[in-house]
Amino acid sequence: MPLKTPEAYLESIKREINLYMFGEKISRFWDHPYYKIIEPSINTIKKIYELAQRDEYKHIMTAKSHLTGEVVNRFTHIHQSIDDLLLKVEMQRLLGQKTACCFQRCVGFDAANALYSVTFEMDKRYESSYHDRFKDYWIEVQKNDLFIAGSMTDSKGDRSKRPIDQTDPDAYLHIVDENDKGIFVSGAKVHQTGFLNSHQAIVMPTLALKKGEEKYAVSFGVETATKGITMIYGRQTSDTRKLEDGIYDVGNFKYGGQEIFVIFDNVFVPKKNIFMKGEIEFTGALVNRFAGYHRQSYACKTGVGDVLIGAAALAAQYNGVEMASHIRDKLVEMIHLNETLWSCAVACSTKGFMREAGNYEMDMLLANVNKQNVTRFPYEIGRLAEDLAGGIICTMPSQQDLESSEIGPLVQKYLATCDEVPVNDRYKLLRFIENLSMGVASLSYKTESLHGAGSPQAQRIMISRQANIDGKIELVKDILDIPS
């Protein structure tokens, strides 16, 4: 089957679902007034399908599947080389540049690559059939060019207690029943990026599990419109601006992301789509490998950073101060921070290696260093962008005032800067910077940079584990002739 077109993608997700927005149940989101809130996130996915069709981007956006021999969307590819790891981050920077938001497909992509090696190793130990099941499942994903979401984070309940000790067992998604055809699961997955826009989702445990917690050690693929799945649309800063007439006040009026709160109520999963069921000793490997791939994926922030740097530079031009030394110095600092993020993404990809299953994995230490930097640098880049844009980004009148026949001419008069700069263009730019630094898009550029793929302490734990401090001590001893 050929690569999907953007139009075919949109038609393919028009299915009845159980969605709630602002307390209202919605089954056909594309026919509802709230579609104006959802549409930018769908436009972002359409952009992925569009770029995969364009000759100048096919070497980045597509790959040859080792499973079928056919050309597939790179978001459905299993990494087969160092070049694949590098092209992954090239693709993520490109998409950040084209959309200036979260493009929602990285979690499922990273989950698939982690499962590929973990299922192989489970089969080697238990003589099970998880790896073949997963390959069969993934071939269908590739053939149909599906968007796969990834579902890891549970609601977690009382964080001081293990899953088995929770008052409510649904605080962590778990198996509640099974028969010879499959399993039934209940629980919730939160912060579910792009879940509404996806065709299917891969569900994984959220942490390494212990003896007695076998019912929580479950991974599977599921259609997002399956009976028993309820979606609740996540609220984002200034989201209802999209319901207003006009586009200026929205900021990024073309593209956006989405986060869904997903509840699983006795959802049936057929046996052919189950990739882990009770193998607690492999949950740590699955969680850590997924986290490593996903921390590599934060190359996306460099693409968004490119756009924000461009917006800050354009704001300086519109104000007539682009040649001032302190303005140029701040732009250089933004570039320095952004390219440092990019350097780590490239480094962890270049230092990748092949797993026994045949797929390639990034360098875990450098991937965690990459994500640790991402928890900090976008905040400083954003601060500098706000500095260069000026306080007007959070005090500016509305589009309605700008276009008012009564007050509009005065708004236009006092928002004017250089003679050759149209006021409407400056207005759009300032709203765009507001959107990226403190509005809806700031979720994916700043807050998600902090908490996505594990909050900062998670990376510090992995850096400590991977850093080989004992080996560094031995280096000193060798230089100083100190016996080991």
C-alpha positions as CSV (number, residue, x, y, z in Angstrom):
1,M,0.0,0.0,0.0
2,P,1.4,3.4,-0.9
3,L,2.3,6.2,1.6
4,K,-0.8,7.9,2.9
5,T,-1.7,11.4,1.6
6,P,-2.7,14.1,4.1
7,E,-6.2,13.9,2.8
8,A,-6.4,10.1,3.2
9,Y,-5.0,10.4,6.7
10,L,-7.7,12.9,7.7
11,E,-10.5,10.6,6.4
12,S,-8.9,7.6,8.1
13,I,-9.3,9.1,11.6
14,K,-13.0,10.0,11.1
15,R,-14.4,7.3,13.3
16,E,-16.8,7.3,16.3
17,I,-15.0,7.7,19.6
18,N,-15.8,8.4,23.2
19,L,-14.3,11.9,23.7
20,Y,-15.0,14.5,26.3
21,M,-14.2,18.2,25.9
22,F,-15.2,20.9,28.5
23,G,-17.6,18.4,30.1
24,E,-19.4,17.6,26.8
25,K,-19.4,14.1,25.2
26,I,-18.3,14.2,21.5
27,S,-18.3,11.1,19.2
28,R,-17.8,12.9,15.9
29,F,-15.1,15.5,16.6
30,W,-14.7,16.6,13.0
31,D,-18.4,17.8,12.9
32,H,-18.2,19.7,16.2
33,P,-17.5,23.4,16.9
34,Y,-14.6,22.3,19.1
35,Y,-12.9,21.0,16.0
36,K,-11.3,24.4,15.7
37,I,-9.3,23.6,18.9
38,I,-8.4,20.1,17.6
39,E,-7.7,21.0,13.9
40,P,-4.1,22.5,14.4
41,S,-2.9,19.2,15.9
42,I,-4.4,17.3,13.0
43,N,-2.7,19.7,10.6
44,T,0.6,18.9,12.2
45,I,0.1,15.2,11.4
46,K,-1.0,16.0,7.9
47,K,2.3,17.9,7.5
48,I,4.2,14.7,8.3
49,Y,2.3,12.8,5.6
50,E,2.7,15.7,3.2
51,L,6.5,15.9,3.6
52,A,6.8,12.1,3.1
53,Q,5.3,12.7,-0.4
54,R,7.7,15.4,-1.4
55,D,10.8,14.4,-3.3
56,E,13.1,16.9,-1.5
57,Y,12.3,15.3,1.9
58,K,11.8,11.6,1.0
59,H,15.4,10.7,2.1
60,I,14.6,12.0,5.6
61,M,10.9,11.2,5.9
62,T,10.9,7.7,4.5
63,A,13.0,4.5,4.8
64,K,13.1,1.0,3.3
65,S,11.6,-1.5,5.6
66,H,13.7,-4.5,6.6
67,L,10.5,-6.3,7.2
68,T,8.8,-5.9,3.8
69,G,11.4,-4.4,1.6
70,E,8.9,-1.5,0.8
71,V,9.4,2.2,1.3
72,V,7.6,3.3,4.5
73,N,7.2,6.4,6.6
74,R,10.2,6.8,8.8
75,F,7.9,7.0,11.8
76,T,7.1,3.3,11.2
77,H,10.7,2.3,10.6
78,I,12.8,0.0,12.8
79,H,16.3,1.5,13.0
80,Q,18.8,-0.6,11.0
81,S,21.9,1.5,11.1
82,I,23.7,4.5,12.6
83,D,22.5,6.4,9.6
84,D,18.9,5.6,10.6
85,L,19.5,7.0,14.1
86,L,20.9,10.2,12.5
87,L,18.1,10.5,10.0
88,K,15.6,10.2,12.8
89,V,16.9,13.3,14.6
90,E,17.3,15.1,11.2
91,M,13.6,14.4,10.6
92,Q,12.7,15.6,14.1
93,R,14.5,18.9,13.6
94,L,13.0,19.4,10.2
95,L,9.4,18.9,11.6
96,G,10.1,21.3,14.4
97,Q,11.1,23.8,11.9
98,K,8.0,23.2,9.7
99,T,5.4,23.2,12.5
100,A,6.9,24.9,15.6
101,C,5.1,22.5,17.9
102,C,4.9,18.9,19.0
103,F,4.3,16.6,16.1
104,Q,3.0,13.8,18.3
105,R,4.4,10.7,16.6
106,C,7.7,10.2,18.4
107,V,6.4,8.2,21.4
108,G,4.9,5.4,19.4
109,F,8.0,5.4,17.1
110,D,10.3,5.0,20.1
111,A,8.1,2.4,21.8
112,A,8.2,0.2,18.7
113,N,12.0,0.3,18.5
114,A,12.3,-0.5,22.2
115,L,9.8,-3.4,21.9
116,Y,11.6,-4.8,18.9
117,S,14.7,-5.8,20.9
118,V,12.9,-6.5,24.2
119,T,10.5,-9.0,22.6
120,F,13.4,-10.7,20.9
121,E,15.2,-11.2,24.2
122,M,12.0,-12.4,26.0
123,D,11.5,-15.0,23.3
124,K,15.1,-16.1,23.7
125,R,14.6,-16.7,27.4
126,Y,11.1,-18.1,27.4
127,E,10.7,-19.6,23.9
128,S,7.6,-17.4,23.6
129,S,6.3,-15.8,20.4
130,Y,6.2,-12.1,21.3
131,H,8.8,-11.0,18.7
132,D,7.0,-12.6,15.8
133,R,3.7,-11.2,17.1
134,F,5.2,-7.7,17.2
135,K,6.7,-8.1,13.7
136,D,3.4,-9.2,12.3
137,Y,1.7,-6.2,14.0
138,W,4.3,-3.8,12.8
139,I,4.2,-5.0,9.2
140,E,0.5,-4.1,9.2
141,V,1.4,-0.7,10.6
142,Q,3.9,-0.1,7.8
143,K,1.6,-1.4,5.1
144,N,-1.3,0.9,6.1
145,D,1.0,3.8,7.0
146,L,-0.6,4.2,10.4
147,F,0.0,6.8,13.1
148,I,0.9,4.9,16.3
149,A,0.7,6.7,19.6
150,G,2.7,5.6,22.6
151,S,1.1,5.1,26.1
152,M,3.4,4.8,29.1
153,T,2.5,7.2,31.9
154,D,0.0,5.9,34.5
155,S,-1.9,8.1,36.9
156,K,0.2,6.5,39.7
157,G,-2.0,7.3,42.7
158,D,0.1,7.5,45.9
159,R,3.7,7.9,44.7
160,S,5.1,6.5,47.9
161,K,3.4,3.1,47.2
162,R,4.2,0.4,44.7
163,P,1.5,-0.5,42.1
164,I,0.5,-3.6,44.1
165,D,0.0,-1.5,47.3
166,Q,-2.3,1.2,45.9
167,T,-5.7,1.6,47.4
168,D,-7.2,1.7,43.9
169,P,-5.5,-1.0,41.7
170,D,-6.5,1.1,38.6
171,A,-3.8,3.7,39.6
172,Y,-1.6,1.6,37.2
173,L,-3.0,0.0,34.1
174,H,-3.3,-3.8,34.6
175,I,-4.8,-7.0,33.4
176,V,-8.2,-7.6,35.1
177,D,-9.2,-10.8,33.2
178,E,-8.2,-13.1,30.4
179,N,-9.4,-15.9,28.3
180,D,-8.0,-18.0,25.5
181,K,-8.6,-15.2,23.0
182,G,-6.9,-12.4,24.9
183,I,-6.9,-10.1,27.9
184,F,-9.0,-7.3,29.5
185,V,-7.3,-4.3,30.9
186,S,-8.3,-1.3,33.1
187,G,-6.5,1.8,34.3
188,A,-5.6,5.1,32.8
189,K,-2.7,6.6,30.7
190,V,-2.1,10.4,31.1
191,H,-0.2,13.0,29.1
192,Q,-1.1,11.0,25.9
193,T,0.3,13.0,23.1
194,G,-1.7,12.8,19.9
195,F,-3.9,9.9,21.1
196,L,-7.0,11.3,19.5
197,N,-5.3,11.8,16.2
198,S,-3.7,8.3,16.1
199,H,-5.0,5.1,14.5
200,Q,-3.6,2.8,17.2
201,A,-1.5,3.0,20.4
202,I,1.3,0.9,21.9
203,V,0.8,0.5,25.7
204,M,3.7,-0.1,28.0
205,P,4.4,-0.3,31.7
206,T,5.5,3.0,33.3
207,L,8.2,1.6,35.6
208,A,10.3,-1.5,36.4
209,L,8.1,-4.0,38.2
210,K,8.7,-6.6,41.0
211,K,7.5,-10.0,41.9
212,G,3.8,-9.9,42.7
213,E,3.2,-7.1,40.1
214,E,2.9,-9.4,37.1
215,K,-0.6,-8.1,36.2
216,Y,0.9,-4.7,35.6
217,A,3.6,-6.0,33.3
218,V,1.7,-5.7,30.1
219,S,2.4,-4.3,26.7
220,F,0.1,-4.4,23.7
221,G,-1.2,-2.6,20.6
222,V,-4.8,-1.3,20.5
223,E,-7.0,0.7,18.2
224,T,-7.7,4.0,19.8
225,A,-11.4,3.8,18.9
226,T,-11.8,0.4,20.8
227,K,-14.8,-0.1,23.0
228,G,-14.0,0.8,26.6
229,I,-11.5,3.6,25.8
230,T,-12.6,7.1,26.9
231,M,-10.6,10.2,25.9
232,I,-10.7,13.5,27.8
233,Y,-9.1,16.4,26.0
234,G,-6.3,18.1,27.9
235,R,-6.8,21.9,28.7
236,Q,-4.0,24.1,27.4
237,T,-3.2,27.8,27.9
238,S,-5.3,30.1,25.7
239,D,-6.8,27.1,23.9
240,T,-10.3,28.7,23.5
241,R,-8.7,31.6,21.5
242,K,-9.0,29.1,18.6
243,L,-12.8,29.4,18.9
244,E,-12.8,33.1,18.3
245,D,-13.2,34.7,14.8
246,G,-9.9,35.5,13.2
247,I,-6.4,33.9,13.4
248,Y,-4.1,36.6,14.8
249,D,-4.7,36.1,18.5
250,V,-4.0,32.3,18.2
251,G,-0.3,32.8,17.5
252,N,0.5,29.6,15.6
253,F,-2.8,29.3,13.8
254,K,-1.8,26.5,11.5
255,Y,-0.2,23.9,13.8
256,G,-0.4,22.6,17.3
257,G,-0.2,19.6,19.6
258,Q,-2.7,17.9,21.9
259,E,-2.6,15.9,25.2
260,I,-5.3,13.4,26.1
261,F,-6.3,11.8,29.4
262,V,-7.1,8.2,28.4
263,I,-9.2,5.8,30.5
264,F,-9.3,2.1,29.8
265,D,-12.4,0.4,31.2
266,N,-12.2,-3.4,30.8
267,V,-10.7,-3.0,27.3
268,F,-10.2,-6.3,25.3
269,V,-6.9,-6.9,23.7
270,P,-6.6,-9.9,21.3
271,K,-3.7,-12.3,21.9
272,K,-2.1,-11.4,18.6
273,N,-1.5,-7.8,19.8
274,I,0.0,-8.7,23.2
275,F,3.8,-8.2,23.4
276,M,4.3,-8.7,27.1
277,K,2.2,-10.4,29.7
278,G,3.7,-10.8,33.2
279,E,7.4,-10.8,32.4
280,I,8.4,-8.5,35.2
281,E,12.1,-9.0,34.8
282,F,11.9,-7.3,31.3
283,T,9.9,-4.3,32.3
284,G,13.0,-2.3,33.4
285,A,14.7,-3.0,30.0
286,L,11.6,-1.9,28.1
287,V,11.1,1.3,30.2
288,N,14.8,2.2,30.0
289,R,15.2,1.6,26.2
290,F,12.1,3.5,25.4
291,A,13.2,6.4,27.6
292,G,16.6,6.4,25.9
293,Y,15.1,6.5,22.4
294,H,12.6,9.2,23.5
295,R,15.3,11.3,25.2
296,Q,17.2,11.2,21.8
297,S,13.9,12.4,20.2
298,Y,14.2,15.7,21.9
299,A,16.1,16.8,18.9
300,C,12.6,18.2,18.0
301,K,13.2,21.1,20.3
302,T,16.1,22.3,18.2
303,G,13.7,22.7,15.2
304,V,11.2,24.7,17.3
305,G,14.2,26.6,18.7
306,D,15.2,27.5,15.2
307,V,11.8,29.0,14.6
308,L,11.8,30.9,17.9
309,I,15.3,32.3,17.2
310,G,14.0,33.4,13.8
311,A,11.0,35.0,15.4
312,A,13.1,36.9,18.0
313,A,15.5,38.1,15.2
314,L,12.5,39.3,13.1
315,A,11.0,41.1,16.1
316,A,14.3,43.0,16.5
317,Q,14.2,43.9,12.8
318,Y,10.6,45.1,13.1
319,N,11.7,47.3,16.1
320,G,14.7,48.7,14.1
321,V,17.3,47.4,16.6
322,E,18.7,44.3,14.8
323,M,22.2,45.8,14.6
324,A,22.5,46.7,18.3
325,S,25.4,44.7,19.8
326,H,23.4,43.5,22.8
327,I,20.6,42.2,20.5
328,R,23.0,40.3,18.4
329,D,24.7,38.9,21.5
330,K,21.4,37.6,22.8
331,L,20.7,35.9,19.5
332,V,24.1,34.3,19.5
333,E,23.4,32.9,23.0
334,M,20.1,31.5,21.8
335,I,21.9,29.8,18.8
336,H,24.7,28.5,21.1
337,L,22.1,26.9,23.4
338,N,20.1,25.4,20.6
339,E,23.1,24.0,18.8
340,T,24.3,22.5,22.0
341,L,21.1,20.6,22.2
342,W,21.5,19.5,18.6
343,S,25.1,18.4,19.3
344,C,23.9,16.0,22.0
345,A,21.2,14.6,19.8
346,V,23.7,13.9,17.0
347,A,26.3,12.5,19.4
348,C,24.0,9.9,21.0
349,S,22.9,8.8,17.5
350,T,26.5,8.6,16.2
351,K,27.5,6.5,19.1
352,G,24.7,4.1,18.7
353,F,25.0,0.3,18.5
354,M,23.2,-2.8,17.3
355,R,21.1,-5.0,19.6
356,E,21.0,-8.8,19.3
357,A,17.6,-8.4,17.6
358,G,19.4,-6.5,14.7
359,N,17.9,-3.1,15.4
360,Y,20.1,-0.1,16.4
361,E,19.9,1.8,19.7
362,M,21.3,5.2,20.7
363,D,24.0,5.7,23.3
364,M,22.1,5.8,26.6
365,L,24.4,8.1,28.5
366,L,24.4,10.8,25.8
367,A,20.7,10.5,25.2
368,N,20.1,11.2,28.9
369,V,22.6,14.1,28.8
370,N,20.6,15.4,25.8
371,K,17.3,15.3,27.7
372,Q,18.8,16.9,30.8
373,N,19.9,19.8,28.7
374,V,16.5,20.0,27.2
375,T,15.0,20.5,30.7
376,R,16.9,23.8,30.9
377,F,18.0,25.4,27.6
378,P,14.5,26.0,26.1
379,Y,13.6,28.0,29.1
380,E,16.6,30.3,28.6
381,I,16.0,30.5,24.8
382,G,12.3,31.4,25.6
383,R,13.4,34.0,28.1
384,L,15.7,35.7,25.6
385,A,13.0,35.6,23.0
386,E,10.6,37.4,25.4
387,D,13.4,39.9,26.2
388,L,13.9,40.7,22.5
389,A,10.2,40.8,21.7
390,G,9.4,43.2,24.6
391,G,6.6,43.3,27.2
392,I,4.0,44.0,24.4
393,I,3.7,40.2,23.9
394,C,1.5,40.0,27.0
395,T,-0.2,43.4,27.0
396,M,-1.3,43.8,23.4
397,P,-5.0,44.5,22.5
398,S,-7.1,41.9,20.8
399,Q,-7.5,41.3,17.1
400,Q,-11.1,42.6,17.5
401,D,-9.6,45.9,18.7
402,L,-7.0,45.9,16.0
403,E,-9.7,45.6,13.3
404,S,-12.3,47.7,15.0
405,S,-13.6,50.6,12.8
406,E,-13.8,52.8,15.9
407,I,-10.6,52.0,17.9
408,G,-8.6,50.1,15.3
409,P,-6.9,53.1,13.6
410,L,-5.5,54.2,17.0
411,V,-4.3,50.6,17.8
412,Q,-2.6,50.6,14.3
413,K,-1.1,54.0,14.9
414,Y,0.5,53.1,18.2
415,L,1.6,49.6,17.3
416,A,3.5,51.0,14.3
417,T,7.4,50.8,14.3
418,C,9.5,51.2,11.2
419,D,7.9,52.7,8.2
420,E,8.2,49.6,6.0
421,V,6.8,47.2,8.6
422,P,3.1,46.4,8.3
423,V,1.4,46.6,11.7
424,N,-0.6,43.4,11.0
425,D,2.6,41.5,10.4
426,R,4.2,42.7,13.6
427,Y,1.0,41.8,15.5
428,K,1.0,38.2,14.1
429,L,4.7,37.8,15.0
430,L,4.2,39.1,18.6
431,R,1.3,36.7,19.1
432,F,3.4,33.9,17.7
433,I,6.2,34.6,20.2
434,E,3.6,34.8,23.0
435,N,2.2,31.4,21.9
436,L,5.7,29.8,21.9
437,S,6.9,31.2,25.1
438,M,3.8,31.4,27.3
439,G,0.8,30.1,25.4
440,V,-0.4,26.8,24.0
441,A,2.8,26.0,22.2
442,S,4.8,26.7,25.4
443,L,3.4,23.3,26.6
444,S,5.4,21.5,24.0
445,Y,8.5,23.8,24.0
446,K,9.0,24.5,27.7
447,T,6.8,22.4,30.1
448,E,7.0,19.3,28.0
449,S,10.8,19.8,27.7
450,L,10.9,19.6,31.5
451,H,8.6,16.7,32.2
452,G,8.5,14.7,28.9
453,A,10.3,11.4,28.7
454,G,10.8,11.5,32.5
455,S,11.2,14.6,34.6
456,P,14.8,15.9,35.3
457,Q,15.6,13.5,38.2
458,A,15.0,10.5,35.9
459,Q,17.8,11.5,33.6
460,R,20.1,12.2,36.5
461,I,19.6,8.7,37.8
462,M,20.4,7.2,34.4
463,I,23.4,9.5,34.0
464,S,24.7,8.3,37.4
465,R,24.2,4.6,36.3
466,Q,25.8,5.1,32.9
467,A,28.7,7.3,33.9
468,N,31.1,4.6,35.1
469,I,32.5,6.6,38.0
470,D,34.6,3.7,39.2
471,G,36.3,3.6,35.8
472,K,37.1,7.3,36.2
473,I,38.6,6.7,39.6
474,E,40.8,4.0,38.1
475,L,42.1,6.6,35.5
476,V,43.4,8.7,38.4
477,K,44.9,5.8,40.2
478,D,46.7,4.7,37.0
479,I,48.2,8.2,36.5
480,L,49.3,8.5,40.1
481,D,50.5,4.9,40.5
482,I,47.9,4.3,43.3
483,P,47.2,0.5,43.6
484,S,43.6,-0.5,42.9
